Amino acid sequence: MDWSRTKTIFVIAFLLLNTFLIYQIADKRNDSDVNIKAQNTLEVRLNDMNITVTDELPEEQDEISHIVGESADIEEDIINQAGEENVNTLDNRFVEVTLEDPYAVSNQEDVSNFFDQHIWNAEEYEYDEWDSSDNQMYFNQTYNENTVVTYEEDQLVLFLNDDSEVESYIQSYLTFEEEGKKKDMLAPYRAIEKLLDDSILSYNDEINEMEIGYYSLFPPEGMAQVLAPMYRIEVNEEDEYLVNAIDGSIRTLQEVEEETDDIEDNQTDEETEEEEDE
């Protein structure tokens, strides 16, 4: 064996490896410098327009992907917890539970205690909104601690009586898997910049809330639905925008709700036509 030649090959290989590593480090440093300069430029633009950001920006991630949520059969789990006589299954996806004794929930601590005692996988749900007209409290499921908003469905609904007592609730549950290859994630300040570039943000506006979540914008395929990572940005405590955390496209929650209503109306019309044909 020619040890001199072998040694030379090893030296060249190590030099090439070191060169590659140095290039990678320099490339990441340059990207970081570019991001810092871009963020500083955005801050100048916001200051010039007196636009304030009162909420803490979400934690920045390098990569993210779409996820697929698939309905899981949780009837047996709920029965084990609530008793068979109190459980009813709806559409093979939702489980309705009627309480033997109404549970008073006059504050957040009461709701938390109710979850601990009654809700299966309670830690995977978070509060969404309260409907005072119908005495209903809505909750969304989470994935990796991020909110999941499903298409035209409410993952968990508490039904209260006039005495602020939970009488029953409906629960559904999705299992999640990442879909496709992870892609570069739009930085939070870039999402704000998208709103600025599209003239959605104006002088003296205020960004009150900003969070990353997963939103299903299209009807589910069978028992599964694809959810895209989105920044939900609230402006002036009034308007809410969804900025895709991968491609930067912008939607408003109102647009999504209107499209959902249109699809529901079309489905109803089709069902009516089918019944008339029969």
Secondary structure, DSSP 8 states (H G I E B T S, - for coil): --HHHHHHHHHHHHHHHHHHHHHHHHHHHHHHHHHHHHHHHHHHHHHHTT-EE-S------SEEEEEEEEE---HHHHHHHH-GGGEEEETTTEEEEEEEEEEE--SHHHHHHHHHHH-TTGGGEEEEEEETTTTEEEEEEEETTEEEE-TT--SEEEEE-TTSEEEEEEE--EEEEEEEEEEE---HHHHHHHHHHTT-S-TT-EEEEEEEEEE--S--BTTEEEEEEEEEEEETTTEEEEEETTT--EEEHHHHHHHHHHHHHHHHHHHHHHHHH-
